[in-house]
C-alpha cells in the first residue's frame, strides 16, 4: 500500500518513514487473531529482515464490538435477523443510523440491535434541529450558568471522543441540548459549539445547521472547540434541603457563601419553612456544596 508500483526495491525508504507506523489500526473483535497475524506478525518479520524502519506497525490498536440481531444473536441470513442499513437510512436518515450505532453500547463491546431504541436518537436529532432553527439566536454574552454548561460539555465530549466512549458522548450532548432548551434565547457562539461537537457524529445535519447560521464554508474544516478552566468552577449551585432526611426543597446558592448564610437561606425557603414551623430544631447539618439537613421534632 505504501509503495505498490516500486519494482526496484521492497519500498521507498522515505515513504516507509513517512507513513509508518500507522496512527491507529482498528478491527472487529471477532477477527483479532487474524488482524494481529496480518499486521503485527508480518511487520515484525519484515523488520527483522531489515525491510521496514519500525518494529511496531501502529501506535494504537483497538477492536470494536459487533452489532447483534434483536435477539442478541449474531446476524445471519439463515436466522433472518439481518438489519439492512439501507432500510434504516431510508426511514430515519444516515445521521440517526450512525448515531444509534454509537449510542447502542460501548465501542469495544457487542450490543443487540433494538429497532425501538433508534426512535430516541431520531427524537434527539429533531430536537437539535428545532433548537437551532426555532430559538432566538443572538450575538450576546453567555451568563455564568450557560458558560459552565458550555465549557463543561466541551471538556467532557472532547475527552469521551478521544477514549471512544461515544455512547456517553451522545448522552452528554443530550444533557447539553436539554439545558439549552430551557432558554428562550441562545447565544450564537453556543449554537456554533453545539453544531461543532455534533458534527463528527451527525455530519449531514451539522452541515445544514452550519449553513443555517449563515456560514458558507464546511464545518468539517473548522477548529475544534476548546474549554477554559476558569469557567468550570460552578459558582451558583443547587443544594437539596432535607427535613429529617427527606428532601423538601432546593435552593440556589453562591458556592462561596458562608455556612451561616446558607443555613439561614435554607430555613427561609418556602417549602422548608412549612416543615420547620412550630418544630424544635435539634441539629443543623451542612455538607458543603452537597446537602442541607435539618433534624427536628
PyMOL commands that set and color helices and strands:
alter all, ss='L'
color gray80, all
select helices_A, chain A and resi 13-19+29-48+85-92+94-103+118-134+144-162+166-180+188-199+203-212+219-221+229-231+259-267+270-276
alter helices_A, ss='H'
color red, helices_A
select strands_A, chain A and resi 25-28+61-64+67-68+111-112+136-138+185-187+236-243+246-254+281-287+291-296
alter strands_A, ss='S'
color yellow, strands_A
deselect
rebuild
show_as cartoon
